[in-house]
Amino acid sequence: VPAIEARTGVRTDVAVLVQGDEPMLVPQMLTDLVAPMRRGDAAIANLMSGIDDTAEFEDPNAVKVVCDRVGHALYFSREPIPSRQKFSGAIPRWKQLGLIAFTREALLEYSTMTPTPLEQIESVDMNRVLEHGRRILMVETTVRTAAVDTPADLTRVSALMAADPLIAHYAGRTA
């Protein structure tokens, strides 16, 4: 952040990490993500969406998250959480999306945090924040995206992008 601020002469209040495996995001997702930051409700916010099918719930490429009663992340895993073997009733199943917002101060603090055991075990960097005792507000989006984690995903998402009107608009193929 300081290097960007020095180069641009503009103070950064909120920085948004957009991971490259989420090419189908839409502007509304970014608006929703930063809304709690603008209200001062969170220092770190992460988008999440519901998981509708068992295949996605069991897919290790989809990072699952469980939250407390007010929407803060409790834990992230590539494994199905909560466990289906221990409870067969209806309970929300969520996946983390690769859109994470940090206040300036939270990002500077994150950059000094040492990697943690659960972060390394799960291969999910947001567990580092939780293990250091910080909170992450999970923000629900109803926008369904398509992540690219495998060659098959790339083929599927390429076809979706070819027909996507928003991408066509940004590429200058529509008025």
Phi and psi in degrees as GROMACS dihedral restraints (atoms count N, CA, C in turn):
[ dihedral_restraints ]
;  ai    aj    ak    al  type     phi  dphi    fc
    3     4     5     6     1   -57.5    20    10
    4     5     6     7     1   -37.1    20    10
    6     7     8     9     1   -66.2    20    10
    7     8     9    10     1   -40.8    20    10
    9    10    11    12     1   -66.3    20    10
   10    11    12    13     1   -42.8    20    10
   12    13    14    15     1   -62.7    20    10
   13    14    15    16     1   -40.8    20    10
   15    16    17    18     1   -64.8    20    10
   16    17    18    19     1   -39.8    20    10
   18    19    20    21     1   -70.8    20    10
   19    20    21    22     1   -38.0    20    10
   21    22    23    24     1   -97.3    20    10
   22    23    24    25     1   -21.6    20    10
   24    25    26    27     1    75.7    20    10
   25    26    27    28     1    13.2    20    10
   27    28    29    30     1  -119.8    20    10
   28    29    30    31     1   131.4    20    10
   30    31    32    33     1   -74.2    20    10
   31    32    33    34     1   135.9    20    10
   33    34    35    36     1   -91.9    20    10
   34    35    36    37     1   121.6    20    10
   36    37    38    39     1   -93.3    20    10
   37    38    39    40     1   -42.0    20    10
   39    40    41    42     1  -136.5    20    10
   40    41    42    43     1   131.4    20    10
   42    43    44    45     1  -113.7    20    10
   43    44    45    46     1   137.4    20    10
   45    46    47    48     1  -116.2    20    10
   46    47    48    49     1   125.1    20    10
   48    49    50    51     1   -91.1    20    10
   49    50    51    52     1   119.6    20    10
   51    52    53    54     1  -113.5    20    10
   52    53    54    55     1   107.4    20    10
   54    55    56    57     1   -73.2    20    10
   55    56    57    58     1   144.6    20    10
   57    58    59    60     1   -67.0    20    10
   58    59    60    61     1   -13.0    20    10
   60    61    62    63     1   -85.9    20    10
   61    62    63    64     1     7.7    20    10
   63    64    65    66     1  -119.7    20    10
   64    65    66    67     1    63.7    20    10
   66    67    68    69     1   -73.8    20    10
   67    68    69    70     1   -10.4    20    10
   69    70    71    72     1   -97.9    20    10
   70    71    72    73     1    17.1    20    10
   72    73    74    75     1   -65.5    20    10
   73    74    75    76     1   155.8    20    10
   75    76    77    78     1  -122.0    20    10
   76    77    78    79     1   155.7    20    10
   78    79    80    81     1   -53.6    20    10
   79    80    81    82     1   -34.9    20    10
   81    82    83    84     1   -59.3    20    10
   82    83    84    85     1   -31.7    20    10
   84    85    86    87     1   -63.7    20    10
   85    86    87    88     1   -40.9    20    10
   87    88    89    90     1   -68.2    20    10
   88    89    90    91     1   -39.7    20    10
   90    91    92    93     1   -60.6    20    10
   91    92    93    94     1   -46.5    20    10
   93    94    95    96     1   -62.9    20    10
   94    95    96    97     1   -39.9    20    10
   96    97    98    99     1   -64.8    20    10
   97    98    99   100     1   -43.9    20    10
   99   100   101   102     1   -85.1    20    10
  100   101   102   103     1   -10.3    20    10
  102   103   104   105     1   -55.0    20    10
  103   104   105   106     1   -47.9    20    10
  105   106   107   108     1   -66.5    20    10
  106   107   108   109     1   -26.7    20    10
  108   109   110   111     1   -68.3    20    10
  109   110   111   112     1   -42.8    20    10
  111   112   113   114     1   -65.4    20    10
  112   113   114   115     1   -32.4    20    10
  114   115   116   117     1   -80.2    20    10
  115   116   117   118     1   -10.1    20    10
  117   118   119   120     1    80.0    20    10
  118   119   120   121     1    19.1    20    10
  120   121   122   123     1   -85.2    20    10
  121   122   123   124     1   -11.4    20    10
  123   124   125   126     1  -156.2    20    10
  124   125   126   127     1   149.0    20    10
  126   127   128   129     1   -94.6    20    10
  127   128   129   130     1   -26.9    20    10
  129   130   131   132     1  -137.1    20    10
  130   131   132   133     1   132.3    20    10
  132   133   134   135     1  -132.8    20    10
  133   134   135   136     1   146.3    20    10
  135   136   137   138     1  -136.8    20    10
  136   137   138   139     1   135.1    20    10
  138   139   140   141     1   -77.0    20    10
  139   140   141   142     1   146.9    20    10
  141   142   143   144     1  -141.9    20    10
  142   143   144   145     1   155.4    20    10
  144   145   146   147     1  -137.1    20    10
  145   146   147   148     1   158.6    20    10
  147   148   149   150     1   -68.8    20    10
  148   149   150   151     1   151.4    20    10
  150   151   152   153     1  -105.3    20    10
  151   152   153   154     1   123.1    20    10
  153   154   155   156     1   -99.4    20    10
  154   155   156   157     1   -23.2    20    10
  156   157   158   159     1  -128.0    20    10
  157   158   159   160     1   156.6    20    10
  159   160   161   162     1   -64.0    20    10
  160   161   162   163     1   -37.6    20    10
  162   163   164   165     1   -59.9    20    10
  163   164   165   166     1   -44.4    20    10
  165   166   167   168     1   -68.2    20    10
  166   167   168   169     1   -38.0    20    10
  168   169   170   171     1   -62.4    20    10
  169   170   171   172     1   -33.0    20    10
  171   172   173   174     1   -92.6    20    10
  172   173   174   175     1    -9.0    20    10
  174   175   176   177     1   -70.8    20    10
  175   176   177   178     1   120.7    20    10
  177   178   179   180     1   -69.3    20    10
  178   179   180   181     1   -12.8    20    10
  180   181   182   183     1   -78.3    20    10
  181   182   183   184     1   -20.6    20    10
  183   184   185   186     1   -90.3    20    10
  184   185   186   187     1   120.2    20    10
  186   187   188   189     1   -83.8    20    10
  187   188   189   190     1   118.0    20    10
  189   190   191   192     1   -90.0    20    10
  190   191   192   193     1   153.7    20    10
  192   193   194   195     1  -139.5    20    10
  193   194   195   196     1   141.3    20    10
  195   196   197   198     1  -114.1    20    10
  196   197   198   199     1   145.5    20    10
  198   199   200   201     1  -124.4    20    10
  199   200   201   202     1   159.5    20    10
  201   202   203   204     1   -78.9    20    10
  202   203   204   205     1  -175.6    20    10
  204   205   206   207     1   -69.3    20    10
  205   206   207   208     1   -16.0    20    10
  207   208   209   210     1  -111.7    20    10
  208   209   210   211     1     9.7    20    10
  210   211   212   213     1    98.0    20    10
  211   212   213   214     1    10.9    20    10
  213   214   215   216     1   -88.7    20    10
  214   215   216   217     1   140.8    20    10
  216   217   218   219     1   -63.1    20    10
  217   218   219   220     1   136.7    20    10
  219   220   221   222     1  -101.1    20    10
  220   221   222   223     1   -36.8    20    10
  222   223   224   225     1  -166.8    20    10
  223   224   225   226     1   148.1    20    10
  225   226   227   228     1  -118.2    20    10
  226   227   228   229     1   141.7    20    10
  228   229   230   231     1  -152.9    20    10
  229   230   231   232     1   154.2    20    10
  231   232   233   234     1   -88.0    20    10
  232   233   234   235     1    -8.6    20    10
  234   235   236   237     1   -87.7    20    10
  235   236   237   238     1   159.2    20    10
  237   238   239   240     1   -65.3    20    10
  238   239   240   241     1   118.6    20    10
  240   241   242   243     1  -133.5    20    10
  241   242   243   244     1   138.1    20    10
  243   244   245   246     1   -70.0    20    10
  244   245   246   247     1   161.6    20    10
  246   247   248   249     1   -62.5    20    10
  247   248   249   250     1   129.9    20    10
  249   250   251   252     1   -77.9    20    10
  250   251   252   253     1   -22.8    20    10
  252   253   254   255     1   -73.5    20    10
  253   254   255   256     1   -23.2    20    10
  255   256   257   258     1   -97.3    20    10
  256   257   258   259     1   -14.4    20    10
  258   259   260   261     1  -154.3    20    10
  259   260   261   262     1   124.9    20    10
  261   262   263   264     1  -107.4    20    10
  262   263   264   265     1     2.7    20    10
  264   265   266   267     1   -77.4    20    10
  265   266   267   268     1  -175.8    20    10
  267   268   269   270     1   -83.9    20    10
  268   269   270   271     1   124.9    20    10
  270   271   272   273     1  -147.0    20    10
  271   272   273   274     1   141.0    20    10
  273   274   275   276     1   -59.3    20    10
  274   275   276   277     1   139.0    20    10
  276   277   278   279     1  -118.5    20    10
  277   278   279   280     1   128.3    20    10
  279   280   281   282     1  -124.7    20    10
  280   281   282   283     1   149.0    20    10
  282   283   284   285     1  -122.1    20    10
  283   284   285   286     1   144.7    20    10
  285   286   287   288     1   -77.8    20    10
  286   287   288   289     1   138.3    20    10
  288   289   290   291     1  -103.8    20    10
  289   290   291   292     1   157.2    20    10
  291   292   293   294     1   -81.1    20    10
  292   293   294   295     1    46.3    20    10
  294   295   296   297     1  -130.1    20    10
  295   296   297   298     1   112.0    20    10
  297   298   299   300     1  -131.6    20    10
  298   299   300   301     1   130.3    20    10
  300   301   302   303     1  -110.5    20    10
  301   302   303   304     1   140.4    20    10
  303   304   305   306     1  -128.0    20    10
  304   305   306   307     1   139.3    20    10
  306   307   308   309     1   -69.1    20    10
  307   308   309   310     1   163.4    20    10
  309   310   311   312     1   -53.8    20    10
  310   311   312   313     1   -48.5    20    10
  312   313   314   315     1   -64.7    20    10
  313   314   315   316     1   -40.7    20    10
  315   316   317   318     1   -66.3    20    10
  316   317   318   319     1   -38.0    20    10
  318   319   320   321     1   -68.1    20    10
  319   320   321   322     1   -41.5    20    10
  321   322   323   324     1   -62.2    20    10
  322   323   324   325     1   -41.3    20    10
  324   325   326   327     1   -65.5    20    10
  325   326   327   328     1   -44.0    20    10
  327   328   329   330     1   -57.6    20    10
  328   329   330   331     1   -39.0    20    10
  330   331   332   333     1   -65.6    20    10
  331   332   333   334     1   -17.3    20    10
  333   334   335   336     1   -99.4    20    10
  334   335   336   337     1    -9.3    20    10
  336   337   338   339     1   -72.2    20    10
  337   338   339   340     1   136.7    20    10
  339   340   341   342     1   -79.2    20    10
  340   341   342   343     1   147.1    20    10
  342   343   344   345     1   -56.1    20    10
  343   344   345   346     1   152.1    20    10
  345   346   347   348     1  -122.6    20    10
  346   347   348   349     1   160.3    20    10
  348   349   350   351     1   -58.7    20    10
  349   350   351   352     1   -47.3    20    10
  351   352   353   354     1   -68.1    20    10
  352   353   354   355     1   -33.3    20    10
  354   355   356   357     1   -59.2    20    10
  355   356   357   358     1   -45.2    20    10
  357   358   359   360     1   -72.1    20    10
  358   359   360   361     1   -41.0    20    10
  360   361   362   363     1   -61.7    20    10
  361   362   363   364     1   -47.0    20    10
  363   364   365   366     1   -85.9    20    10
  364   365   366   367     1   -14.9    20    10
  366   367   368   369     1    57.3    20    10
  367   368   369   370     1    48.0    20    10
  369   370   371   372     1  -136.5    20    10
  370   371   372   373     1   109.0    20    10
  372   373   374   375     1   -64.5    20    10
  373   374   375   376     1   -24.4    20    10
  375   376   377   378     1   -69.5    20    10
  376   377   378   379     1   -19.3    20    10
  378   379   380   381     1   -63.9    20    10
  379   380   381   382     1   -27.2    20    10
  381   382   383   384     1   -59.2    20    10
  382   383   384   385     1   -43.9    20    10
  384   385   386   387     1   -60.4    20    10
  385   386   387   388     1   -46.9    20    10
  387   388   389   390     1   -64.9    20    10
  388   389   390   391     1   -42.1    20    10
  390   391   392   393     1   -66.9    20    10
  391   392   393   394     1   -23.1    20    10
  393   394   395   396     1   -89.8    20    10
  394   395   396   397     1    10.5    20    10
  396   397   398   399     1    81.2    20    10
  397   398   399   400     1    16.3    20    10
  399   400   401   402     1  -100.2    20    10
  400   401   402   403     1   165.5    20    10
  402   403   404   405     1  -108.8    20    10
  403   404   405   406     1   149.9    20    10
  405   406   407   408     1  -127.6    20    10
  406   407   408   409     1   119.5    20    10
  408   409   410   411     1   -81.9    20    10
  409   410   411   412     1   124.0    20    10
  411   412   413   414     1   -91.9    20    10
  412   413   414   415     1   128.3    20    10
  414   415   416   417     1  -111.5    20    10
  415   416   417   418     1   119.9    20    10
  417   418   419   420     1   -75.4    20    10
  418   419   420   421     1   138.5    20    10
  420   421   422   423     1  -123.4    20    10
  421   422   423   424     1   143.6    20    10
  423   424   425   426     1   -94.5    20    10
  424   425   426   427     1    -4.5    20    10
  426   427   428   429     1   -70.3    20    10
  427   428   429   430     1   128.0    20    10
  429   430   431   432     1   -93.4    20    10
  430   431   432   433     1   121.9    20    10
  432   433   434   435     1  -108.4    20    10
  433   434   435   436     1   174.6    20    10
  435   436   437   438     1  -132.2    20    10
  436   437   438   439     1   110.1    20    10
  438   439   440   441     1   -82.1    20    10
  439   440   441   442     1   157.2    20    10
  441   442   443   444     1  -113.5    20    10
  442   443   444   445     1   104.7    20    10
  444   445   446   447     1  -122.3    20    10
  445   446   447   448     1   -16.0    20    10
  447   448   449   450     1  -138.2    20    10
  448   449   450   451     1   165.1    20    10
  450   451   452   453     1   -58.4    20    10
  451   452   453   454     1   -36.6    20    10
  453   454   455   456     1   -64.4    20    10
  454   455   456   457     1   -39.2    20    10
  456   457   458   459     1   -61.8    20    10
  457   458   459   460     1   -40.8    20    10
  459   460   461   462     1   -60.3    20    10
  460   461   462   463     1   -43.8    20    10
  462   463   464   465     1   -62.1    20    10
  463   464   465   466     1   -47.4    20    10
  465   466   467   468     1   -63.5    20    10
  466   467   468   469     1   -46.2    20    10
  468   469   470   471     1   -70.7    20    10
  469   470   471   472     1   -34.5    20    10
  471   472   473   474     1   -59.0    20    10
  472   473   474   475     1   -42.6    20    10
  474   475   476   477     1   -66.0    20    10
  475   476   477   478     1   -41.2    20    10
  477   478   479   480     1   -62.9    20    10
  478   479   480   481     1   -41.5    20    10
  480   481   482   483     1   -67.6    20    10
  481   482   483   484     1   -35.0    20    10
  483   484   485   486     1   -62.8    20    10
  484   485   486   487     1   -28.8    20    10
  486   487   488   489     1  -103.2    20    10
  487   488   489   490     1     4.1    20    10
  489   490   491   492     1   -82.0    20    10
  490   491   492   493     1   121.4    20    10
  492   493   494   495     1   -66.5    20    10
  493   494   495   496     1   -31.5    20    10
  495   496   497   498     1   -67.1    20    10
  496   497   498   499     1   -42.1    20    10
  498   499   500   501     1   -66.6    20    10
  499   500   501   502     1   -40.0    20    10
  501   502   503   504     1   -61.0    20    10
  502   503   504   505     1   -41.2    20    10
  504   505   506   507     1   -60.4    20    10
  505   506   507   508     1   -49.1    20    10
  507   508   509   510     1   -67.9    20    10
  508   509   510   511     1   -26.8    20    10
  510   511   512   513     1   -82.9    20    10
  511   512   513   514     1    -3.0    20    10
  513   514   515   516     1    81.4    20    10
  514   515   516   517     1    18.0    20    10
  516   517   518   519     1   -90.5    20    10
  517   518   519   520     1    -2.5    20    10
  519   520   521   522     1  -134.9    20    10
  520   521   522   523     1   165.8    20    10
